Amino acid sequence: MDWTADDVPDQDGRTVVVTGANSGIGLEATRELARNGATVIMACRSTDRGEDAASDIRGDVPDADLRVVECDLASLESIRSFADRLEGESLDVLVNNAGVMAIPRSETDDGFETQFGVNHLGHFALTGLLLENLLAAGDDERESRIVTVSSGMHERGEIDFDDLQGERSYDEWDAYAQSKLANVLFAYELERRFRTADLNAASVAVHPGYANTHLQFRGPEQNGQRFRKAAMWLMNTVVAQSAEKGALPTLYAATAPDVEGGAYYGPGGLLNMRGPPERQASSDRSYDEETARRLWNVSSDLTGVTYDLPRPKPGPEPESGARR
Ligand SMILES: NC(=O)c1ccc[n+]([C@@H]2O[C@H](COP(=O)([O-])OP(=O)(O)OC[C@H]3O[C@@H](n4cnc5c(N)ncnc54)[C@H](OP(=O)(O)O)[C@@H]3O)[C@@H](O)[C@H]2O)c1
């Protein structure tokens, strides 16, 4: 498959929420979705940065149908008020894209370690609170989709249930890898619950490979590491693909008709860091259903968000969904 942004099908009449839509991959995905006629709700923690990004897109796509709505994934209150503002609206796609990488330990408004809190728990809560909106769009004709953006770094991740928030020991890369493994475990568990409930909805995980965005600079900026920042700049310039290319797996998962629930998509070129999207296998740990269920329960306890979906029956093989 040599899928490009030109292959995005007509999105007229579809409404998509993209978290972290003001920068990098979220911005480029939003641009292409809008170019193809989708209404995009840009869920941004700063509405000023969101409006600047919307103006940038309108420079390219003058009739882009964009709405910037505040959503800070480091605050359950903000996530709840975002969901309240969308009450009664049906949503075709939710793209769980926003993220932070390898930052020094800090905590969200609710006391969660920030990488786990923003990358995973925030999206867990958001998806649960928007579930009714998403299921309202899915019917016999239309499938609603949840696309969760992980990273190749999930392969290094382990879920440390004894120290989920890095209170006893914290390594900024391990915390990132854990949060990105949590993204994949969540995407697969959600798909299993959709299948158990026999809903016309699909949950998929993607990764962008290595894309030149602001992600790589946040850690060194917060740490005051000028050398690491310069090294990241060099790597981003020489090795990374563009943010536009990095957005392709997300766009594919959000729009292509042949996407399968429970799949993992990423760039198929050099070291899976660049190239057109393809279906890939994620790490062995990401297919562990017991870990996924345990993480789901912990996430629900921590956020106070429950999903009105039946639990899949534990068994050696999933009925469908999370497959290699
Ligand atoms: N770039 C890569 O090579 C790469 C590789 C693997 C995975 N990824 C994944 O791709 C996704 C997008 O990252 P990117 O590369 O596009 O990075 P980026 O340019 O830094 O964009 C990250 C986005 O997340 C938003 N964000 C951060 N904290 C937030 C919070 N508390 N609430 C709401 N939004 C928040 C940022 O908003 P502000 O602008 O307001 O900070 C920004 O819009 C992430 O999930 C990342 O893990 C990227």
The ligand as an SDF file (V2000), in Angstrom:
LIG
                    3D

 48 52  0  0  0  0  0  0  0  0999 V2000
    6.9210   13.2090   16.4640 N   0  0  0  0  0  0  0  0  0  0  0  0
    7.2920   11.9450   16.5790 C   0  0  0  0  0  0  0  0  0  0  0  0
    8.3310   11.5150   16.0500 O   0  0  0  0  0  0  0  0  0  0  0  0
    6.4450   10.9880   17.3480 C   0  0  0  0  0  0  0  0  0  0  0  0
    6.8970    9.6760   17.4590 C   0  0  0  0  0  0  0  0  0  0  0  0
    6.1130    8.7590   18.1450 C   0  0  0  0  0  0  0  0  0  0  0  0
    4.9010    9.1540   18.6860 C   0  0  0  0  0  0  0  0  0  0  0  0
    4.4990   10.4520   18.5870 N   0  0  0  0  0  0  0  0  0  0  0  0
    3.2010   10.8170   19.2010 C   0  0  0  0  0  0  0  0  0  0  0  0
    2.4970   11.6840   18.3520 O   0  0  0  0  0  0  0  0  0  0  0  0
    1.5970   12.4890   19.1300 C   0  0  0  0  0  0  0  0  0  0  0  0
    1.6700   13.9360   18.6620 C   0  0  0  0  0  0  0  0  0  0  0  0
    2.9360   14.4590   18.9600 O   0  0  0  0  0  0  0  0  0  0  0  0
    3.7190   15.4680   18.0010 P   0  0  0  0  0  0  0  0  0  0  0  0
    4.9000   14.7800   17.5330 O   0  0  0  0  0  0  0  0  0  0  0  0
    2.7920   16.0720   17.0230 O   0  0  0  0  0  0  0  0  0  0  0  0
    4.1950   16.5550   19.0910 O   0  0  0  0  0  0  0  0  0  0  0  0
    3.8980   18.1070   19.2960 P   0  0  0  0  0  0  0  0  0  0  0  0
    4.1650   18.8700   18.0620 O   0  0  0  0  0  0  0  0  0  0  0  0
    4.6450   18.4700   20.5210 O   0  0  0  0  0  0  0  0  0  0  0  0
    2.3360   18.1230   19.5970 O   0  0  0  0  0  0  0  0  0  0  0  0
    1.8260   17.6430   20.8110 C   0  0  0  0  0  0  0  0  0  0  0  0
    0.4550   18.2140   21.0270 C   0  0  0  0  0  0  0  0  0  0  0  0
   -0.0320   17.7310   22.2870 O   0  0  0  0  0  0  0  0  0  0  0  0
   -0.5300   18.8480   23.0080 C   0  0  0  0  0  0  0  0  0  0  0  0
   -0.5250   18.6600   24.4430 N   0  0  0  0  0  0  0  0  0  0  0  0
    0.5370   18.4900   25.2820 C   0  0  0  0  0  0  0  0  0  0  0  0
    0.1140   18.4550   26.5510 N   0  0  0  0  0  0  0  0  0  0  0  0
   -1.2350   18.5990   26.5190 C   0  0  0  0  0  0  0  0  0  0  0  0
   -2.2500   18.6620   27.4940 C   0  0  0  0  0  0  0  0  0  0  0  0
   -1.9740   18.6420   28.8150 N   0  0  0  0  0  0  0  0  0  0  0  0
   -3.5360   18.8170   27.1040 N   0  0  0  0  0  0  0  0  0  0  0  0
   -3.8440   18.8980   25.8000 C   0  0  0  0  0  0  0  0  0  0  0  0
   -2.9340   18.8830   24.8240 N   0  0  0  0  0  0  0  0  0  0  0  0
   -1.6360   18.7240   25.1880 C   0  0  0  0  0  0  0  0  0  0  0  0
    0.3780   19.9930   22.6040 C   0  0  0  0  0  0  0  0  0  0  0  0
   -0.2220   21.2320   22.9530 O   0  0  0  0  0  0  0  0  0  0  0  0
    0.6970   22.5410   23.2070 P   0  0  0  0  0  0  0  0  0  0  0  0
    1.2010   22.9770   21.8640 O   0  0  0  0  0  0  0  0  0  0  0  0
   -0.2510   23.4760   23.8370 O   0  0  0  0  0  0  0  0  0  0  0  0
    1.8100   22.1220   24.1150 O   0  0  0  0  0  0  0  0  0  0  0  0
    0.4480   19.7490   21.1080 C   0  0  0  0  0  0  0  0  0  0  0  0
   -0.6820   20.2450   20.4810 O   0  0  0  0  0  0  0  0  0  0  0  0
    2.0000   12.2690   20.5800 C   0  0  0  0  0  0  0  0  0  0  0  0
    1.0710   11.4050   21.1850 O   0  0  0  0  0  0  0  0  0  0  0  0
    3.3580   11.5820   20.4940 C   0  0  0  0  0  0  0  0  0  0  0  0
    3.6070   10.7280   21.5770 O   0  0  0  0  0  0  0  0  0  0  0  0
    5.2420   11.3680   17.9220 C   0  0  0  0  0  0  0  0  0  0  0  0
  1  2  1  0
  2  3  2  0
  2  4  1  0
  4  5  1  0
  4 48  2  0
  5  6  2  0
  6  7  1  0
  7  8  2  0
  8  9  1  0
  8 48  1  0
  9 10  1  0
  9 46  1  0
 10 11  1  0
 11 12  1  0
 11 44  1  0
 12 13  1  0
 13 14  1  0
 14 15  2  0
 14 16  1  0
 14 17  1  0
 17 18  1  0
 18 19  2  0
 18 20  1  0
 18 21  1  0
 21 22  1  0
 22 23  1  0
 23 24  1  0
 23 42  1  0
 24 25  1  0
 25 26  1  0
 25 36  1  0
 26 27  1  0
 26 35  1  0
 27 28  2  0
 28 29  1  0
 29 30  1  0
 29 35  2  0
 30 31  1  0
 30 32  2  0
 32 33  1  0
 33 34  2  0
 34 35  1  0
 36 37  1  0
 36 42  1  0
 37 38  1  0
 38 39  2  0
 38 40  1  0
 38 41  1  0
 42 43  1  0
 44 45  1  0
 44 46  1  0
 46 47  1  0
M  CHG  2   8   1  16  -1
M  END
$$$$
